[in-house]
Amino acid sequence: MKCVVIGGGEVAERKVARLLECGANVVLVGKTITRELEAMKREGRIDHIPDDYRSDYIEGAFLVIGATDRDEINEEIYLDSKERNILVNIVDDPERCQFIVPSQVRRGDLLISISTGGKSPALARRLRENLEGKYGHEYKILLDIMGRLRGKIIARGSSSEANKIVFESVLDTDILRYIREGDWNRVRETVRDLTGEDIGSIQ
């Protein structure tokens, strides 16, 4: 699935990363790109056209994202995509979007999505930044632990209600604080005391 991103800044970088997570074949168009995008290019994860936008660069695309800071170019991208029946999203411009890409906070398998229905990308961005500060790497580790526990506890054959009580008892402790502090012995002890299960190595 060919997806084209026009632009080379931090916004384009985030859009490219999201598309790669979805398994897209990403073509990036832009003369100047960030270091992270350069790294993706070197690793062969994206194709890069080091040029200004031209309509032929979007031929055959499934979707196009315009992430430039020039309104006239974004308008051109929008019109060219519509003419070719290609889904188009012009970043921070709801009137020129045929689909919305929610802001996201990802911590491993934990995914928090924020959408304002296109009414305020600035608010969605502010909420994402706030959530990034609130939900740190410790939530990835906690989710990994809970995932391991789930298989072990369900295998016991107890009722769903009984299992729910066990899971919530773990979440009601200071386990997040222990994870933040890197006190892995306390983490393991907490889980073992409440569930009788050994979660093994952590991190």
Buried (B, 14 or more C-beta within 10 A) or exposed (E): EBBBBBBBBEBBBBBBBBBBEEEBBBBBBBEEBBEEBEEBBEEEBBBBBEEEBEEEBBEEBEBBBBBBEBEEBBBBBBEBBBEBEBBBBBBBBBEBBBEBBBBBBBBEEEEBEBBBEBEEBEEBBEBBEEBBEEBEEBBBBBBBBBEBBEEEBEEEEEEEEEBEEBBEEBEEBEBBEBBEEEBBEBBBEBBEEBBEBEBEEBE
